[in-house]
Amino acid sequence: MRTAARVSRTHYPGFIFGLPLRRDQIPVFTYHDVTQDELRGDLEYLRDNGYRTLSLEEYLQAQREKSRRLRVGRAVLLSFDDARISFWHTALPLLRAFSAHATLFVPTYWMEPPAHRSAGMAGDDLFMSWPQLRACVDSGLVDVQSHAHRHALVAITPRLVDFANPSALAHYDIYDWPMRSLTDGDELGSPVLGTPVYRSTPLLSAAHRYLESGEVTQACRDFVQRSGGEHYFSNARWRSELQAFHRRAARDRPGRLMPPMDFERLMASEFEYSREAFLAALGYAPTCLAYPWMLGSRTSLELAQRYGLRAAFGVALDFAAERDRTLPIPVYGRLKCDWLRFMPGMQRRNAFAVLHKKLTGLAGSQHLAH
């Protein structure tokens, strides 16, 4: 059902079905981790078929001025999310080799570890550092902008989805684990075995946050540790046993909804901390934001405007919002990089040959908790 809902809401541009690009159309593609073969092939396709890769400012100016949009000719905006280390080792050298422009959206919490993160915390070797981001800016090819601060999911209900277990930890990305409310503060990243996982949604898209009991979380973790740690999950009944333990532990220690004003302050901190980190490390404040996962709520868009952001990007689910002129700032949808070589040109891919495989594959890409 979740897969069907995503498919029904996702925007599929006409060009993937063999139709021409509109004269004023500038597709925006998004990448995460990249491989050399994948990105080189895309850049060769763009070069061989006469597509320009725009800077962020060129793209935004073209969106503001329809006549300029028509003058840019065949063009795309390439965007990269998360500032993974693969951008430094793979994407940047290829962008230089092809003299191609791109925009890199950075979740500031995960860059060079700040004081509030523990040394050796999971994820420290996955992301770029601020000096590397400065080198990207200095290249003249990469616009570095905001991907919010924490890139976090938050629980929105006491509905239990699962527990952190070896299989799930191996399958899901570091971002797919919701932020945990513990007795001594919030925790991000991959959780300890036995951690309860509740139904969640992206922080900047949520209407509220459910604060689970930190005592219950710790009790579940301790139970798993006493029961053998990782070996406990070889027991075929581990899930039902852990669910029963969780029910007993939560009976007298229920969670609660975060007060609305506190939740708004939490959302505001996403923009405030991102802005502060950019100013300290790069000497400028971000002016554009790519929302993690999906476009944010209207409240978060109002906060984005308050903190000086003048445009926001969503995903293929969010193209309808482009036409909403009542939003505080302009918003734009983005397409997965998978679709780039479906644009008009030599060696163009045939959508009908791969569409079924892609759509059925969506079921395997669902997030754990949202």
N, C-alpha and C positions, 0 to 999 in steps of 0.2 A: 504493500500500500504506500509506503514511503517512497519507493522507487517510482511508482505510477504518478504520485503527486509531483515529484521533481520533474519527470518527463513532461507532464502536462503544463507546468509553469515555465519551462525553459524555452528561451528564444532560440530558434534555429534560423539563421539568416538564409535568404533565398539562394545565395551563391553556393551553399553546400549541396544544393540540388541541381546545380548546373546553370542557374540563372546568372545574368551579368550583375556586376556591382552597380548600384545606383551612382549617378555622376557625382553626388555629394557625399557618398558613403566612405567613411574612414574606419575600417574595422580596428578594434582594440583586442589584442591577444594577451593572455596571461600565462606565464610559466612559473614553476616552482623549482624543484630540483631539475637540473638539465644534464643531458649527456652530450658529449661532443658530436656524435653522429647525428643526433636529433636536431640540435640547434644549427649545426653547419648545413644540414640539408634544407632547413627552413630559410636560412640566410641566402643560400644559393638560389632557392626558388624565387625569393623576392628580387634578388639581383637580376637573374636571367629573364624575369618577366616585367622588369621596369618599375618595380614598386620602391618608393622612398620610405625610409624609416624616419618618422618625425620625432623631434624633441617634444617634450611635454608642452612647452609654451607654443610651439607651432600647432600642435593638436588643439589646444584650448582656444587659440586665436581663430583657427579655422572653424571651430564649433560656434564661436561668437559671431563670426562673419560668414554668412552663407556664400558670398561671392568669393571669399578667400578659400573656402572649402572646395569650390569648383576649380580654383586655380592650381591647387596642389597636385592635381592629377592622381595617378595611382599611388596610394600611400597607406601606411598602417602605423599604429602605435604599438610598440612591443613593451610589455610590462612584466616585471619579475617580482614575485612576492617573497617575503620572509628573509631576504638577505642570507640565504644559505651559503655555506662555504663553496658550494659548486659554482656559484656565480663568479666568485673570485678566480677559481682555478680553471673554469671552463668557459663561462659566458663572456667575461670581460676580454680575454685574449681573442675570442672569435669576433666580438664586436669591433675590436681594433683592426683585425685582419680585413673585415668587410667595410670598415668606416661606417658602421651602423649605429643608430641612436636607440636608446632604451631608457625606461624609467624603472627604478628599483624602489620598492616600497618596504620600509624598514620597521619591524616591531622593536622598539627601542629597549625594552626590558631584556631582550635576548642577545643584545650585542655584547661587547666586552663586559664581563661580569661586573656590575656595580657593587657597592658595599653591602646592599641588602640581599645579595645572593651568596649562597655558600660556595666556597671553592670546591671544584669537582662536581658540582651539581649537574645532573643529566642534561645534556644539551649544550654544554660549554664548547664542545668540539664540532658542533653542527653549523655554527653561524659565523658571520664575518665580524671583524673588529672595527672600531671607529677609525683607526688609521687606514684600514683597507677601504672603508667607505669614503674617506677623504680622498684617497687616490682615485676612486671612481669619479667623484665630482671633478677632480683636477684633469681627468682624461678629456673632458669636454664632450664625451659621448653619452654619459649617464646622468640622468636627473634623479637625485636621491630624495624621496619624499616619505611620508608617514604611512605606516601600516598599523596605526594605533600603538599602544605601549605594551600591554601584556599579551595581546592576541588570545584572549581568554574566552572560555565558555563558563557560564554560571548555572548552577542548579536552579530550576524554576518550580519544582514540585518535590514532595517527599517520595514520589514514585521511584522505587529502586529498579535500576536497569541491570546491574551486574556488580561484580566485585573485581578489583584488579587481580588478575591471575596470569600465570606465565604465558599462556596462549595469546591473551588479549594484549599483553605488554609487547609481545613480539610482532603483533599485527598492526596495532594502531600507532599513529604518529604522536610525537610529544605534545602537539597541540590538541589532539583529540580527547585528552583527559581533562575534565572540568576542573576549575579552580576549587580547592577544598577549603572550607572554613574550619580551622582547627582552633584549639583553645588559646594558642599563642599567635594567631594571625592566619593569613591566607597562605596557601601553598600551591605552587604551579608546577607543571611538568609531569613526568611519569610518576605515578604514585607507588607507595609501598604495597606489597602483596596484602590482600585482604581489605583494602580500602573500598568502602561502598561507593558506587557510582550512581548518581541520581539523574533523572531526566533533565537535560540541559539545553541551553541555546546560547548563541553568541552574546557576550556581555552588552555590546553596543546595539544589539537588536532586541534585547529583552525588555519587557515591561516591568519586571520586578526580579528580585533574587531571593531564593529560598536558602536560608542559612541552616545547614545540617548541624547536628550536634557533634562538636569536636570530640567529646567524650565517647560517643558511640563509635566514631571512626577509629579512635585509638583502641577501644575495646576489641573491635573486629580485627585490627592489625595484631594485637597481642594474642588473640585467640589463634590466629593462623601461625604465628611464631611458636606458640606453645605446642601446636599440633604438628610441628615438623617443617614449617616454612614452605619452601617450594615443593618439597616432597608431599605435603598435604594434598596438593592438587592432583596427585595420581589416584586418590580415593574417588571412586565413581560417584560417591554421594556428597562430595564436598560442597556443591552449590546448595543443595537442600539443607545441609547441616548449617552452613554459614548464614543462609536466609533465616533459619529458625533462631540462631544466636542473635542475629541483627534485630529480629522482632522483639526478643526478650530485652535486649539492651536498650532499644529505643522506646520501650513502653513508658519508662519513667523519665526519659530524657529526650523529649521531642525537639524537633527543629522549629524554626519560626521564619516568617518573612522579614527581610531587611526593611527597616522603616523607609518610606519613599524618599525623604530628604537625604538619608544616608546613601541610598542607591543612586540618586542623582549625583551626589558628590563622588561616588565611585566612578560613574561614567565620566564625569568631568576630569577626574584624575588621569584618564586615558589620554586626553588631549593636553592637559597641563604637563604631565611627565614627559610626554613625547616632545613637546615644544621645548622644555628645559634641556633635554638631552641633545636635541639638534643644535640649540644655541651654544651649549657648552662644547660640543665636539666638532661641529661643522661651521659655526658662526652665523647661522641663519635659522629662521623658524620655518617649518614646513608650511606649504600653501595648498597642498593637495593630499587627500587621504584615500587609500584603497581599503575599504572595509574588509575585515576578515570574514570569510564565508559568504556573507550576504549583506545587502544594504542595511544600514542601521535604522533605528527607530526615528521618528520625527524629533523626539527630544534630543537624541544624539546628533542629528543634523543641525539642530539649533545650537547645541554646544559647539559643534565644529565651526559654525559661523562665528560664534563668540570668541573662539580661540584663533581666528584669523585664517581659517581654511576657506578657499574660494571655489573648490570643486571636489567632488567625491566620486569614486568608482565602486561599482558593485560587481555582480557576476551576470551570467546569462539569465538568471532568474529575475533580474532587476531592470531589464530593458524598458518595461512599461513606465518606470519612474522617470525616464528621460523626458516624457511628454508632460509631466506634472509641473506646471509653472508656479505652483504655490509653495514648493519646497524652499527652504531657506537658502540653499546653494544648489547650483546645477549638479546633476548626477548623470553618470554614464555607465552603461553595462559593458561587460567584457566577455570575450569568448575564450574557451580553452584553446591552447596552442595547437591541439589536435586538428583543428579546423583550418589552419592557415593554408595548407596546400590544396584546399578545395576552392580557393579563390581563382578567378579566371587566369589562365596562363598555360604555357607548355607543360606537359607532364602533370596536368591537373588530376587530382584523385577523384574517383567516382564515389559519391556518398552512398548510393544504394548498395554498393558492394560491402560497405563496412558499417552502415548505420545500425543494422540489427545487432551486430556484435557489440557495438558501443552501448546501445540502450540496455541490452541484457547485462552488460558489465556494470551498469550503475548499481545494481543490487549489491555487488561485492565492494562498492566504494562508499557505502553508507557509513556515517560516523557512529561511534558506539552509543552516544547518549543524546543525539539530537537529529 
